[in-house]
């Protein structure tokens, strides 16, 4: 059903990986039209709270109604979503209506066809809003000169992401930089690796091979630019942006997407705007109390 709704094969394969959550604490709901599947919703319970994802296609209100009945049976205090069941942050938020018609970035929710109106009518309140930006790739890299100067001065290096069977610099980078969440974040990164565009994804590290940041790109969607909060943070971001810019220029890419950015993350919002990003779409996570 994922592909018929408009998800790519890579996205469909990733979504199927959620099937391990199918148990008495999870439900996969289907809406039908003339006996054929036309809409769906995936919902589950964790820690006494209800969550949902994949509110796609037709019949949103009926699907939400059935979800609430299921969650009440489970004793859930409330429902939050859309949030990916694996905690990855992919497919985060329901795409808001009224976007500028730009293409949907990989691993983001489908364009709105009434889901947001259905959630609002059933008294779901906005919880967190995310934004997607579109960036025009310049003919020449405006960041290269400064990036090369700082890299030489601070002994920092940038290299393309590798996803070899026995050696992966991106999983090493995620492991080193994720603190107490390193086990979860590394596993999530390993799941995503088959869809990562290694040509446009990079890691940055110092002379002792201590990683200070990384950037993950899916197609022409820059999905993650992460830097360690230390003295190299801004320089690491500059090096990553410069490397991505060079790779897009070389490949002939004219437009890239930066998404999805939590509006409360001021640093990331400023970065997107500083790169000349034009906001093209919004994504909302909703919440409803059931008690």
Secondary structure in CASP SS format (residue, H / E / C, confidence):
PFRMAT SS
TARGET T0000
AUTHOR 0000-0000-0000
METHOD secondary structure of the structure
MODEL  1
X C 1.00
X H 1.00
X H 1.00
X H 1.00
X H 1.00
X C 1.00
X C 1.00
X C 1.00
X H 1.00
X H 1.00
X H 1.00
X H 1.00
X H 1.00
X H 1.00
X H 1.00
X H 1.00
X H 1.00
X H 1.00
X H 1.00
X H 1.00
X H 1.00
X C 1.00
X C 1.00
X C 1.00
X C 1.00
X E 1.00
X E 1.00
X E 1.00
X E 1.00
X E 1.00
X E 1.00
X E 1.00
X E 1.00
X C 1.00
X C 1.00
X E 1.00
X E 1.00
X E 1.00
X E 1.00
X E 1.00
X E 1.00
X E 1.00
X E 1.00
X E 1.00
X E 1.00
X E 1.00
X C 1.00
X C 1.00
X E 1.00
X E 1.00
X E 1.00
X E 1.00
X E 1.00
X E 1.00
X E 1.00
X E 1.00
X E 1.00
X C 1.00
X C 1.00
X H 1.00
X H 1.00
X H 1.00
X H 1.00
X H 1.00
X H 1.00
X H 1.00
X H 1.00
X H 1.00
X H 1.00
X H 1.00
X H 1.00
X H 1.00
X H 1.00
X C 1.00
X C 1.00
X C 1.00
X C 1.00
X E 1.00
X E 1.00
X E 1.00
X E 1.00
X C 1.00
X C 1.00
X C 1.00
X C 1.00
X C 1.00
X C 1.00
X C 1.00
X C 1.00
X C 1.00
X C 1.00
X C 1.00
X C 1.00
X E 1.00
X E 1.00
X C 1.00
X C 1.00
X C 1.00
X C 1.00
X C 1.00
X C 1.00
X C 1.00
X C 1.00
X C 1.00
X C 1.00
X C 1.00
X C 1.00
X C 1.00
X C 1.00
X C 1.00
X C 1.00
X C 1.00
X C 1.00
X C 1.00
X H 1.00
X H 1.00
X H 1.00
X H 1.00
X H 1.00
X H 1.00
X H 1.00
X C 1.00
X C 1.00
X C 1.00
X E 1.00
X E 1.00
X E 1.00
X E 1.00
X E 1.00
X E 1.00
X E 1.00
X E 1.00
X E 1.00
X E 1.00
X E 1.00
X E 1.00
X C 1.00
X C 1.00
X C 1.00
X C 1.00
X C 1.00
X C 1.00
X C 1.00
X H 1.00
X H 1.00
X H 1.00
X H 1.00
X H 1.00
X H 1.00
X H 1.00
X H 1.00
X H 1.00
X H 1.00
X H 1.00
X C 1.00
X C 1.00
X E 1.00
X E 1.00
X E 1.00
X E 1.00
X C 1.00
X C 1.00
X C 1.00
X C 1.00
X C 1.00
X C 1.00
X C 1.00
X C 1.00
X H 1.00
X H 1.00
X H 1.00
X H 1.00
X H 1.00
X H 1.00
X H 1.00
X H 1.00
X H 1.00
X C 1.00
X H 1.00
X H 1.00
X H 1.00
X H 1.00
X H 1.00
X H 1.00
X H 1.00
X H 1.00
X H 1.00
X H 1.00
X H 1.00
X H 1.00
X H 1.00
X H 1.00
X H 1.00
X H 1.00
X H 1.00
X C 1.00
X C 1.00
X H 1.00
X H 1.00
X H 1.00
X C 1.00
X E 1.00
X E 1.00
X E 1.00
X E 1.00
X C 1.00
X C 1.00
X C 1.00
X C 1.00
X C 1.00
X E 1.00
X E 1.00
X E 1.00
X E 1.00
X E 1.00
X E 1.00
X E 1.00
X E 1.00
X C 1.00
X C 1.00
X E 1.00
X E 1.00
X E 1.00
X E 1.00
X E 1.00
X E 1.00
X E 1.00
X C 1.00
X C 1.00
X C 1.00
X C 1.00
X C 1.00
X H 1.00
X H 1.00
X H 1.00
X H 1.00
X H 1.00
X H 1.00
X H 1.00
X H 1.00
X H 1.00
X H 1.00
X H 1.00
X H 1.00
X H 1.00
X H 1.00
X H 1.00
X H 1.00
X H 1.00
X H 1.00
X H 1.00
X C 1.00
X C 1.00
X C 1.00
X E 1.00
X E 1.00
X E 1.00
X E 1.00
X E 1.00
X E 1.00
X E 1.00
X E 1.00
X C 1.00
X C 1.00
X C 1.00
X H 1.00
X H 1.00
X H 1.00
X H 1.00
X H 1.00
X H 1.00
X H 1.00
X H 1.00
X H 1.00
X C 1.00
X C 1.00
X C 1.00
X E 1.00
X E 1.00
X E 1.00
X E 1.00
X E 1.00
X E 1.00
X E 1.00
X E 1.00
X E 1.00
X E 1.00
X E 1.00
X E 1.00
X C 1.00
X C 1.00
END
